Amino acid sequence: MLVYIGYMSLDKEFLTVKEYAALLNVHPNTVRRSLKSGRISGFKVGAGKRSDYRIPRSEINRMAFVDLEKIVAKMVEDRAVLKEK
């Protein structure tokens, strides 16, 4: 079964920068910077000014897990600070 969000099919294995940005509700330039810095893994297709990136769908799950770890770590840290008071 195909599910569509706007113009995007959810059964795709790789997403464009624009699709990935739409799913995370961020600007495409934020995704490109994250790709260039290595925070998000993906690969470049094409050459020159017309090139773009493709990002594996699994990156969404990985990024969600990384963010969840940061949230839990912050909660633990905040709780330790409250215990000290």
MOJODA-V603061 format. One record per backbone hydrogen bond with DSSP energy under -0.5 kcal/mol. CO is the residue of the C=O (numbers start at 1). NH is the residue of the N-H. E is the energy in kcal/mol with one decimal. If there is no record, write none. Layout:
co	nh	e
CO	NH	E
CO	NH	E
//
This chain:
co	nh	e
3	10	-2.4
4	6	-0.6
5	7	-0.5
5	8	-2.2
8	5	-2.5
9	12	-0.8
13	57	-2.8
15	55	-2.8
16	20	-2.5
17	21	-2.6
18	22	-2.0
19	23	-2.1
20	24	-1.8
21	25	-0.9
21	26	-2.2
27	30	-1.1
27	31	-1.3
28	32	-2.4
29	33	-2.5
30	34	-2.0
31	35	-2.2
32	36	-2.5
33	37	-2.1
34	38	-0.9
34	39	-1.4
34	40	-1.6
35	38	-0.5
43	54	-2.5
45	52	-2.4
47	50	-0.9
48	51	-1.4
52	45	-3.5
53	17	-0.6
54	43	-2.3
55	15	-3.1
56	59	-2.0
57	60	-1.6
57	61	-0.7
58	62	-2.1
59	63	-2.8
60	64	-2.1
61	65	-2.1
62	66	-2.4
63	67	-2.6
64	68	-2.1
65	69	-2.3
66	70	-1.9
67	71	-2.2
68	72	-2.5
69	73	-2.5
70	74	-2.3
71	75	-2.2
72	76	-2.5
73	77	-2.3
74	78	-2.6
75	79	-2.3
76	80	-2.1
77	81	-1.9
78	82	-2.1
79	83	-2.0
80	84	-1.4
81	85	-0.9
//
